[in-house]
Amino acid sequence: MKKVSFAKFGGPDVLQLVDAEAPHAGPCQVRIAVRAAGVNPVDWRNREGQFQRVRPIELPAGVGQDAAGVVDEVGEGVERVEIGDQVFGRGSSTYAEFAVLSSWARIPEGLTFEEAAGYPSVVETALRIIREVGVQPGQTLLASGAAGGVGSAVLQIARDRSIRVIGTAGAANQDYLRSLGATATTYGAGWVERVRQFGRIDAALDLAGSGVIRELVDLTGDPRKVISIGDLGAPELGVRFSGVAGSMPDALADTVRLIAAKKLHIPVEKSYTLADAAAAHIDSQAGHTRGRRVVVPENSDHGLQR
């Protein structure tokens, strides 16, 4: 099979499309024929070796953790899923033609494989950081860098929980944030003053790692009311960096429920082939994403589930 791999840490150029043996499902796992894989910031952070001190990986290593596809192998102890089922979830080395998932759920009706691949990690992250920051119904949450995948999920989950959200994003994404129920404003010069005009900020999320931790602490008045998923230096300012995943099965169940209730939709901004994985990483690192980016094996059937 074809898969994306890297043999040394570095920039996008270290990514290679290689021939590899297909993995096999172990106990409590399923293998899927990948139809699409989600592109997450953790993918390029791992490629750069940013987490080696806390979560070391051995090289050469595959890339990706989210995917959607068709089950073609079921591991020992797995129940309520069969070969041929169409699922989405989290696993490892998902930028590939075949991948093993350790958590999965059936794809909700009407979703394409590409759309489904964009949900697992971003929804789990959104649910986790909303919980960790402690924001309650009726309070106001500031989401810095709100137009990407996690931000899209945060805005919709918060709206479902009657939490008011102020979102910052580029000028081109202001209407998008408003469509998801947020009060929108641009980042850049004067953004703190613009946010202050909207009133009290009870909690804040740094979603983009754009160097705004001090400002978020100032706006909330307490570093304990700020969570970052983008700035590894946040703890130096007393702010928690949230990087340890919670329960993916629970997150997938919530995802299915919210999609079925038409309370959650995350668009796919762009798709890339496996051979173009480096371009996907370049675009992901550049930011300014509206929704999600996905990688699609060239010969996959990535349309609507059947």
C-alpha positions in Angstrom: 0.0 0.0 0.0 1.0 3.7 -0.2 1.4 5.7 2.9 3.0 9.1 3.9 6.0 8.7 6.2 9.0 10.7 7.5 12.4 9.4 8.5 13.7 12.6 10.1 12.2 15.6 11.9 11.9 18.8 9.9 9.8 20.8 7.5 7.2 19.6 5.0 9.9 18.4 2.7 10.7 15.4 4.9 7.3 13.8 4.1 7.6 11.0 1.6 5.0 8.8 -0.1 6.4 5.3 0.3 5.4 1.7 -0.3 4.6 -0.1 3.0 3.1 -3.3 4.3 -0.6 -2.8 5.2 -1.2 -2.8 9.0 -3.5 -5.4 10.7 -6.1 -4.9 13.3 -5.1 -5.9 16.8 -7.4 -6.6 19.7 -10.2 -4.0 20.0 -9.2 -2.4 16.7 -10.5 -2.3 13.2 -8.7 -1.7 9.9 -10.2 0.5 7.3 -9.6 1.1 3.6 -9.1 4.8 4.0 -11.3 7.1 2.0 -10.1 10.3 3.6 -7.8 11.4 6.5 -8.1 14.6 8.5 -5.3 17.1 8.7 -4.6 18.3 12.2 -1.9 20.6 13.7 -0.7 17.7 15.8 0.4 16.0 12.5 2.9 18.7 11.6 3.9 19.3 15.2 4.9 15.6 15.4 6.7 15.9 12.0 8.7 18.8 13.5 9.5 16.8 16.7 7.8 19.3 19.0 6.5 16.6 21.3 9.6 14.4 21.5 10.3 15.3 25.1 6.8 14.3 26.3 5.5 11.9 23.6 8.5 10.4 21.8 7.9 8.7 18.5 10.2 6.3 16.7 11.4 7.0 13.2 10.5 6.4 10.4 6.9 7.3 11.4 3.6 7.5 9.7 1.4 10.6 9.7 -2.2 11.3 10.8 -4.7 10.2 13.4 -8.1 10.8 12.0 -9.8 9.0 9.1 -13.0 7.8 7.5 -13.3 4.7 5.4 -14.7 1.1 5.0 -14.0 -1.6 7.6 -12.1 -4.5 5.9 -10.6 -6.2 9.0 -11.9 -6.7 12.5 -9.7 -7.4 15.5 -10.3 -9.8 18.4 -12.9 -8.6 20.9 -14.6 -6.1 18.6 -18.4 -6.2 18.6 -21.1 -4.4 16.7 -19.1 -3.6 13.6 -18.7 -5.7 10.5 -16.6 -5.8 7.3 -18.1 -3.3 4.9 -19.3 -0.9 7.6 -18.5 2.8 6.9 -16.9 4.4 9.9 -14.9 7.4 11.1 -12.6 7.7 14.1 -9.1 8.0 15.4 -6.1 5.7 14.9 -2.5 6.0 13.7 -0.7 6.6 10.4 -4.0 7.5 8.6 -2.4 9.3 5.6 -2.4 5.9 3.9 -4.5 3.5 1.8 -5.2 1.4 4.9 -5.1 2.3 8.5 -6.0 0.9 11.9 -8.5 2.7 14.1 -8.7 2.3 17.9 -11.9 4.3 18.3 -14.7 4.6 15.7 -18.3 5.2 15.0 -20.6 4.7 12.0 -20.6 7.7 9.7 -23.8 9.7 10.1 -26.2 9.5 7.2 -25.6 12.0 4.5 -21.9 12.8 5.3 -19.2 12.2 2.7 -16.1 10.4 3.7 -14.2 13.6 3.4 -16.5 15.4 5.8 -16.5 12.6 8.3 -12.7 12.5 8.4 -12.6 16.1 9.6 -14.6 15.5 12.8 -12.9 13.2 15.3 -10.0 15.1 16.8 -11.4 18.6 16.5 -14.7 17.7 18.2 -12.9 15.8 21.0 -10.6 18.8 21.4 -13.5 21.3 21.5 -15.5 19.3 24.0 -12.4 18.9 26.2 -11.2 22.5 26.3 -14.8 23.8 26.9 -14.9 21.5 29.9 -11.4 22.4 31.1 -11.9 26.1 30.9 -15.0 25.8 33.0 -17.3 28.2 31.1 -21.0 27.8 32.0 -24.3 28.5 30.2 -25.0 32.2 30.1 -21.3 33.2 30.4 -19.1 34.6 27.6 -16.3 32.7 26.0 -13.6 34.3 23.8 -12.2 32.0 21.1 -9.0 33.3 19.5 -8.5 32.0 16.0 -12.1 30.7 15.7 -12.5 29.8 12.0 -10.6 26.6 11.9 -11.8 23.1 12.6 -11.6 23.2 16.4 -13.0 26.8 16.4 -15.9 25.7 14.2 -16.7 23.0 16.7 -16.3 25.2 19.7 -18.7 27.8 18.4 -21.4 25.3 17.6 -21.1 23.3 20.8 -21.1 26.5 22.9 -24.2 27.7 21.1 -25.9 24.4 21.9 -25.0 24.9 25.5 -26.3 28.5 25.7 -22.7 29.9 26.0 -22.1 33.2 24.3 -19.0 33.2 22.1 -16.9 36.0 20.8 -14.6 34.8 18.0 -11.6 36.4 16.4 -10.6 35.5 12.8 -9.4 37.2 9.6 -11.6 39.7 7.7 -12.7 37.0 5.2 -14.1 34.8 7.9 -16.3 37.2 9.8 -19.5 36.2 8.2 -18.6 32.5 8.7 -18.2 33.0 12.4 -21.5 34.9 12.6 -23.2 32.0 10.7 -22.1 29.7 13.6 -23.7 31.9 16.2 -20.6 33.9 17.3 -20.1 37.6 17.8 -17.2 38.2 15.4 -14.3 40.5 15.2 -10.9 40.6 13.5 -7.5 40.0 15.0 -4.6 42.4 14.4 -4.0 45.9 15.7 -6.6 47.0 18.3 -8.3 43.6 18.7 -8.2 43.7 22.5 -10.0 47.0 22.5 -12.6 45.6 20.1 -13.2 42.6 22.2 -13.6 44.7 25.4 -16.4 46.6 23.7 -18.5 43.4 23.9 -18.4 43.2 27.7 -17.1 40.8 30.3 -15.0 37.8 29.2 -15.5 34.9 31.5 -13.1 32.5 29.8 -10.9 32.3 26.7 -9.4 29.7 24.4 -6.2 30.2 22.3 -6.9 28.0 19.3 -4.2 29.3 16.9 -1.0 29.8 19.0 -0.6 33.3 17.6 1.1 34.8 20.6 -1.9 36.2 22.4 -1.7 34.5 25.8 -0.9 37.6 27.7 -3.8 39.5 26.2 -6.2 36.6 26.9 -5.1 36.6 30.6 -5.6 40.3 30.8 -9.1 40.1 29.2 -10.2 37.3 31.6 -8.3 38.5 34.6 -7.1 35.1 35.6 -4.7 32.6 33.8 -6.8 29.7 35.1 -9.6 31.0 32.9 -7.5 30.5 29.7 -6.7 27.3 27.8 -4.3 27.0 24.9 -4.0 24.3 22.3 -1.6 26.2 20.1 1.1 27.8 22.2 3.5 25.4 23.9 4.9 28.3 25.9 1.5 29.0 27.6 2.4 27.3 30.9 5.2 29.9 31.4 2.4 32.5 31.8 0.3 30.2 34.1 -2.0 29.1 31.3 -2.7 25.4 30.8 -1.7 23.8 27.5 -4.3 21.2 26.7 -2.7 18.4 24.7 -3.9 15.1 26.3 -7.0 13.7 24.7 -10.0 12.6 26.6 -12.4 9.8 25.7 -12.6 9.5 22.0 -15.6 7.0 22.1 -17.6 9.5 24.1 -16.5 12.3 21.8 -17.6 10.3 18.7 -20.9 9.6 20.3 -21.5 13.3 21.0 -20.4 14.1 17.4 -23.0 11.7 15.9 -25.7 13.1 18.2 -24.9 16.7 17.3 -24.8 16.0 13.6 -28.0 14.0 13.7 -29.7 17.0 15.5 -28.3 19.3 12.8 -26.4 21.2 15.5 -22.9 20.6 14.1 -21.5 21.0 10.7 -17.8 21.4 9.8 -17.1 22.2 6.1 -14.1 20.8 4.2 -12.1 23.7 2.8 -9.7 21.7 0.7 -8.7 18.1 -0.2 -5.2 16.9 -1.1 -3.9 13.6 -2.5 -1.4 11.5 -0.4 1.3 12.8 -2.8 0.4 16.4 -1.8 0.6 15.8 2.0 3.4 18.4 2.2 1.2 21.0 0.7 -1.6 20.1 3.2 0.9 20.7 6.0 2.1 24.0 4.6 -1.5 25.3 4.3 -2.4 24.0 7.8 0.6 25.7 9.3 -0.2 29.0 7.5 -3.6 29.1 9.2 -6.6 31.1 8.0 -8.5 27.8 7.4 -12.3 27.8 7.3 -13.3 24.4 8.6 -11.1 21.4 7.7 -8.5 20.0 5.3 -8.3 16.4 4.4 -6.0 14.0 2.6 -7.5 11.5 0.2 -5.9 8.4 -1.3 -5.9 8.8 -5.1 -7.8 5.7 -5.9 -10.4 6.0 -3.1 -14.1 6.4 -3.5 -14.5 9.5 -1.3 -18.1 10.5 -2.2 -21.2 10.1 -0.2 -21.4 7.0 2.0 -23.5 4.2 0.5 
